[in-house]
Amino acid sequence: MKAPGAEPIVFVISGPSGSGKSTLVQKLLDLPGTMFSISCTTRKPRPTENPGKWYDFVSEAEFDRLVRENAFLEYAQVFGRHRYGTPRKWLDLAQERGLDLVLEIDVQGAASIRKQVPGAVTIFIVPPSREELERRIRSRGQDSEDDIARRLQQARKEMESFALYDFIVVNDDLERAGREVHAIGLGTRCRSSRARPVVERILKTFGG
């Protein structure tokens, strides 16, 4: 349970494409008092995607306008093609509502968030093997052979940054991995520094 008066936590979840990030993000969002940061992207939505759920799909011109207005906490171009950004408004809204914020972003974006939100809690999702990762990417049926090769190459680069994260979750068993992500969320909320306002309030009831 969240400590009343505690500063909202920013959870950052990263991992290679196909590692199961989105499913595990949902496990974290199952915790009461959390909200999701919807990213902006210039790519077209896939057939299974609904605008405003995981992404807001915008034009290049609209993305440029948001950059000029300093509306992003971080943004980047992926594979030299489409651009992705994390709107600052979600952090402002989380602080206003007293909710913990969950971000699903890549390694580069996570590094930028760490600089702007030093207390952010970072979680890296690891696939069980290269072979399993390739199988998962292919099973989606959304990528060309060139895209699959690029994603696997990028996965290797991203995984080399695992030591920069606070927590590592190997997603070889979805049920167990979900429990681990859930436990990270609960454990972070129970940190001594975050519980301080609650304990001080209770301490006052003892008098003296």
N, C-alpha and C positions, 0 to 999 in steps of 0.2 A: 504494500500500500504506500502511496506517496506521502511524504512528510509535508504537512501544511506549512506554507511559507518557504519551502525549499525552491531554489532556482531550478527551472526546467532543465532536464538532461537532454543533450543532443546526441543521439545514437547514429553512428555512421556505419553502414554495412556495405562492404565491397567484396568483389570476387570475380573471377573470370566469367564471361558469358557462358551460360549453361551449367554453372555451379549450383544453381538453385536459390539464388539470392532472393528473388521475389517471393517465393514460397516461405522462406524463413523470415523475411521482413513481416509477412502477415502474422507469423507466430509472435513476433514482438508487438505488433499492433493489437494482438489479443489482450495485452495488458491494459487494464483500465487506466485512463489518464494519458493516453498517447495519441498522437496525430501524425499523419504522413506528409512529407514534403514532396509535392508534385513538381517534377522537373519540367522544364521547357525544352523542346527539341524542334529542329527544322526538318527532321525526316518525316515522311508520310506515315500515317498509322497503319499497322498491320491489320488484316481482316478480323483478328480476334481482339483488337484493342479498342477500348472506348475512350474518347478524349475526356480528360479531366479526372481519370482514375489513377493511372500511373504517370501519364505525361499530358502536358498541354502542348498541342501541335501548332506551331506558329510559322509564319513566313520568314524568309531571310531578312526582309525589311523590318518586320516586327522585332525580330531578335536583335538587330542592329540598334533599334530604338531603345530596347531594354538595356543594352550594354551602355549606351550613351547616358542613360538615366541612372546608372550605377544600381540597377535593380537586382543584380545577381551577387550572391555570396561567392560563387565561382562559376566559371564557364570554360568550355574547351571544344575543340573540333576533334572528332573521333574518326580515325582511319582517313584523315584528310578530306572527309566528305561532310557529314552532317554535324551540326553543333548542338551541344547540350548545356543547360545551365540550371543552377539551383537558385530560385528566386528568394531574395532576402525577406519577402513579405511573410513567408511561412515561419521563419524564426521570430519575427515580430509578433505574429499571431499566437504562436505557442507561448511566448512570454506573457502576452496580454491575458491569455486564458489559463495560464498556469499548467500547461500540458507539456509532456515530454515529446520531443520531435524526433522522428525517424527518417533518416536520409538513406537512399540507395544510390550510391555514386561510385565512380571508378577510382582507381588509386591516385591519379593525378588530382581529381577533385577532392579526395579525402585529405591530401596534403595541404590543399588550400584552406579547407575547413579547419584543420588543426591550428593553423596560424591565426585565424579569425575567432575561433571558439576554442581556446586552449583546454577547456575542461571536457571537450567532446569525448565520448566513449566510442572507440573504433573496434569493429568486428570484421574479421576477414573469413570468408567462406571458401573452403578448399574442396575441390573435387577429389574423389578417391584415386583417380589415375588419369593419364592423358587419354587412354583408350575409352574410358567411361565418359569423359568429357566430350570426346568426338562423337560417341554414340548418342549422347543427349542432344548435341547441336544438330546432328543429322536427323534425329527423330522429329524435330520441330518442322522440318521441311520448308524452311524459310530462307535458306542461304545457298548461294552458288558454291561451287568447288573453291573458287578464289576466296570467297568470303569465309568459308570454313577454314581454309589455310591461314588467313589473316587472324581469325579469332584464336586459333590454336597457338599461333606465334605470339599474339598479344597476351594470351593466358600465361605463357612461360614468363614473360617480362613482368606481368602483374604479380605473379607468385613469388618472384624474387624480392618483393617488398613486404612480405608477410611479417617480418620482424618489427616493422614500424607500427603494427596494430596492437591494441591492448589485449584482444582475445582472438583465438583461432578456433573455428568450428569446421571439422571435416565432415562433409555431407555425404557419407557413404550409407547412412541409414537415416531417412528423413524424419522418422519419429523421434529418434534419439537426438538428432541435430536440432530439431524443434525444441525439445526439452532444454537443451543446452543454451540456446538463444534466449528462451524464456527465463532461465535461471540467471543469465547474465543481466537481464533487465531488472529482475527482482533484487539480485545481489547489489547492483549499483545503487538502487534506491535505498538499501539498508546501510550504506557506508556511514561511518561515524560522523563525518563532516556534514553529510546531508541530514542526518537525524538530529543534529544539534538544536534546531528551533523547537522540535517536539520535546526533547529531553529537558531543555531549559524551562519549557512551559510546565511540564510535569513536576520538575524540581521545585517550582514555586509553590506547589500544593503541599510540600513538606514544611514550609515555613522556615524561619531561622535566617 
